[in-house]
C-alpha cells in the first residue's frame, strides 16, 4: 500500500497525517549507475577539541560551540562568537525589515504626470507603450526560467579569501568594539526621541576587512573521501558557515558518518543536521548534543529488527522506545522497514528526541525530592523545553544512492541539478511547515475542532509561533496544570517565554513529527545540496541559490577552501533585503548593527553546501 503524495522528485509523507502505521514510499526513479561507498576519512577540518560527555554517551562541546562534526569518539567544532539575542517566532521582525532600505533610493514611482489634451497624441502614446510592453514580454519569455542574478554574483570569490583563520582575532575584537559603540549611540538617540530607523541608519558601516573576518570566523571545509576504498565513486566536499544575529547564536549545525551503535561499523550513510533555535539557544543545543548518538542507536535497533539477535529487556530504555516507534511506523513488517529504513529511523528519532526534551525533562524534574536537586537541575532540564527549535535532518545513503530528508519547521534543503541542456534546476528536498502552507494550515485546524478561528492568528500558532512543527516549545505542548505549576518559577528565573498563550484549550498544538522527502540521486545531473536556516531563505529563493552556486561551478571549476561557497552565499544573501531589493554594500551596514537591535534586521544564518564530486 502506498501512502503520501507522489511528487516529481520522489515522495513526501507526514507521519502524523497517516491513517495507517507507516507507508511504503513510491519513488520516482532517476536512472543512475554510480554507486556511493563508505567514506571513512576527512581532511581540511579546522578544529579544536573540548570534549564533554552527553547523557547518551556522545562526546560534545561546551555551549559556546555551534558547529559539531562527529566521527569515531571525537567531535570537532569551530568556535563561535557571542552576538545577537531575540528569537524568531515570537516577535514580528519581518515587519521592520525594510528600515535599512533607505541605503538605496527607489525611483520606480517617478513618472510623467503631465496630461495631454490632444486625443490623437494620447492614442500615439498608448500605442507606443503597448508596443514597448509587448516587446518586453517577448524578450522576457526568451530568458531561462530561473531568477536572473545581479552581475556582482559572477565573481564568486569570497571577501574573506585573503584572511587566514588565525589572523582574525584582532579584527573580531574590533568588530565587537565598534558594535558596542554603536549600541550606546543607538540607546542615546532613542532616549532623545530619535526613531529607531534613524538611529540604526546612523550606524557606521564596517569595512570589507572586518566583514571578511566575520565570515571567516565559523567557516569550515571538510572532505569525506577514502582513497583506500577501491569501490568509492563519490567524494563529499562539505562546506559550512554561520553568521549570528542573536547573542549567543541560536543555530546549531552537525554532520557525521553514521555507524551502528552496537557493532561500531559504519553503514555507508552520512547525516547532516541544521537546528534553528528560537526563544533561546538551549533546545537547539540539547538536540545537537544528543541527536548524533540517538541516530546511531536507532540504526542499530533497526538492524536488530531486520536481523533479530537479542531482545530488548528494559522497556524504559532508549533502545526499547526507539524499537516501539519503528515497529509502529512499519506495522512490525520487516519488508516495510527494509524498504523505508531511513524515513522510519529519522521519523522515530525526531519524535523521541522531542519526547526527551519536552516530556522526559519534565517528568525527571517533577520526580526530584529536595530543593537542592531541583535548583541544580532546573535550567538544564526545563530550559531546553521552554525554548524551541526547528530542525532539518538529511541522510545521504550511499547504498542505494538516495537522499532522505526529515523536516520540522521552516529550515530548508534543496538540490542543485544540472540539466542536459546546461541549465540549472533547483529540486526541493523539504516542505516548509508554516501557515503559508495550505496543507499544514488545514492539518492544524482539523486537529483542533472548534478552534479554527483562534488556533492560527496573524499566521502564527495561537498568535505566537511561526513554524507549525518544532522541537521543544513546551508552552504549546505541556498540560495547563504543568504550565501553571512551573511557568511562574521559570519566568522568575529569566525564561521570559514561559507564558501560557491565549485560547490554550487542547494541547499539544505543535508536533515534532517530521515531513519526509526522499530523492533518488542522478549521478549525471545532481551536483550539490544546500541546507540552511530560514535566515537565508527569507532573502533568497531556491532558484537564486542554485543559480549562484551553479554559476560559479560553471565558470570557475572546483570550489576550494580559499573560496568557501557557504561564506559567499551568506554574503550574497545579505545584499538583499526582505523585499528583494539589492545593495552591494548592505552587508557592511547590516553586520555593523549590534545585538539585540540587529535581530530586527536579520536572523542568524547557518548554511551547509555539500558538493557531490
Secondary structure, DSSP 8 states (H G I E B T S, - for coil): ---SEEETTEEEEEGGG-SSS--------------------EE----B---EE-TTS-EE--TT--EEEEETTEEEB----------TTSS--GGGGGGGGGGS---TT---------HHHHHHHHHHHHHHHHHHHHHHHTS-SS----GGGG----TTTT--GGG-HHHHHHHHHHHHHHHHHHHHHHHTT--HHHHHHTS----HHHHHHHHHHT-EEEEE--TT-TT----EEEEEEEE-SSSS--EEEEEEEEE-TTT--EEEEEEEEEEEEESSSHHHHHHHHHHHHHHHHHHHHHHHHHS--S----TTSHHHHHHHHHHHHHTT-HHHHHHTHHHHHHHHHHHHHHHIIIIIHHHHHHH--SHHHHHHHHHHHHHHHHSEEEEEEEEEETTTTEEEEEEESS-EEEEEEE-TTS-EEEEE-----STTSHHHHHHHHHHTTT-TTTSEETTEETTTBS-SB-EE-GGGTS-HHHHHHHHHHHHHTT-TT----TT--SS---B---EEEEEE--TTTEEEEEEE-HHHHTTS-HHHHHHHHHHHHHHH-S--GGG-HHHHHHHHHTTB-TT--B-TTHHHHHTTS-TTGGGGT---EEEEEEEE-
